[in-house]
Structures are given as structure tokens and as C-alpha cells.
Amino acid sequence: MKLDGCISVSALTVTIMAAASAYALSHLSGAPIPLHLTLDGRMIAAQSPSLVLLLLPTLTGLVSLLFAVLPRVAPGGLDRSVRPYAVVWLGAISLLAVMHLSLVGAAVGASFDPVRVIVIATGEFLVLVGNFLPKVRFNSLFGVRTPWTLASERVWDRSNRVAGGWLLIAGLIAVAGGVLFQDRMAAVMALLIPTLSAALAATAYSALISREEARRA
């Protein structure tokens, strides 16, 4: 999978997001949009529609630019991990697009809970990352990057393989929580707790097997 194709897909995605914003702005009166950022749905701020609806397309463009530039400046490049990198890139852009379309839908009065939609989409992204993480070969750019994995390619491979499974499980739990839990707090916790647990466990595991490799040496 070529990264040039990811650039094209990212540009198309940003265009679609901007078009959705334009559609929403044409159907809004110009009154501030309430941002329901608390889990119980209370409004904590209201911003102009233009600011709210252009934020995520702009962020998506910047994230795409970052994904495009990093492989060109990272030491060693991504010769052995181009496909996993491209998949994660497109997954991240897709997640931002879902978040944006959820916000647009909420702004024009669609009857769904954007928080639960975002939890489900984030869980699916974690499943995607978890599936491809074991395929990420040793590099300086992405993967499970701890002092122990960066010091040993063997520790890197073992850590990414195990962490990928944990992250996949965390994503499945998040998807199930977003689908099954009507309560926003419960849905968000179904995302946060397994994800943080997987990250902490991966860090601890890399330290543990690094000591194991050192004893064998």
C-alpha cells in the first residue's frame, strides 16, 4: 500500500467533511451551537457554528500532513512497516470523519447520541490498530515505543505482538459498551478503562521481557 494513496484519500475525506460543514451551516440560523461536553449532557459552552464545524476538518488536514511528513523525516524510515502505517493513518482519518459527521448530525438535530457513536468508532479503530500492531517491524516512528522496545528488536516484536491482542480486546469491549450501555458514562468507561489498562500492561510487559532477555544474554 503506497502512502501517496493515503494522501489522496485524506484529501478526499477532508473535502467531504468540509462539504458536510457547509451543508450544516446552510441549515443553521447562525446561533451558537451548544457543546454538550459533559457526560450527563449539560451544556458547558456555546461557540459559533463556523468555528465548531470547521475545527475537525482543519484538524484532519493537519493530522494527514503529519502522517505524510513523519516517514520522510524519521530515522530509518518505514521500509518494513508501510502497510500497517498506512492502515493506521486511514483509520485515524476515518475516526476523525466519524466524529465530525456525528457533530454535524447533532448540530442539525439528528436523533442519536454522538458520544456513543464516537465510543463505538474509537473501539473499532482500536480493533484495527490491535490487528496490525503485531505486523509493525522495528522502527523509530510508531508501535509500542518504550525504552525497552527501542533497545531490542526482539523485545519490540514480542511486545507489539502481545500488545496488539490486548488492544484488540480493549476495542471490542469499547464497541460492546457503546452498543449496549445507554448511559454515557458507562459507555465512555468501557472505552477508557480497557484502553488504559492495555497501554499500561504493554509497558510493563516490555520491561519484564527486557529483563528476561538480559538474563539469557
PEZI-V997929 format. One line per field, one symbol per residue. ss: DSSP state (~ for helix, > for strand, _ for the rest). psi: psi as a letter, one per 40 degrees, with the letter a starting at -180 (. if undefined). A space follows every 10 residues. Layout:
ss->???
psi->???
This chain:
ss->__~~~~~~~~ ~~~~~~~~~~ ~~~~~~____ __>>>_____ ____>>>_~~ ~~~~~~~~~~ ~~~~~~~~~~ ~~~_______ _~~~~~~~~~ ~~~~~~~~~~ ~~~~~~~___ ___~~~~~~~ ~~~~~~~~~~ ~~~_______ ______~~~~ ~_~~~~~~~~ ~~~~~~~~~~ ~~~~~~~~~~ ___~~~~~~~ ~~~~~~~~~~ ~~~~~~~~~~ ~~~~~~_
psi->hidddddddd dddddddddd dddddeeiee iihhhgeide eiheihiidd ddeedddddd dddddddddd deehheafde fddddddddd dddddddddd dddddddeei gihddddddd dddddddddd dedeehihie diahgiddde ehdddddddd dddddddddd dddddddddd hdhddddddd dddddddddd dddddddddd dddddd.
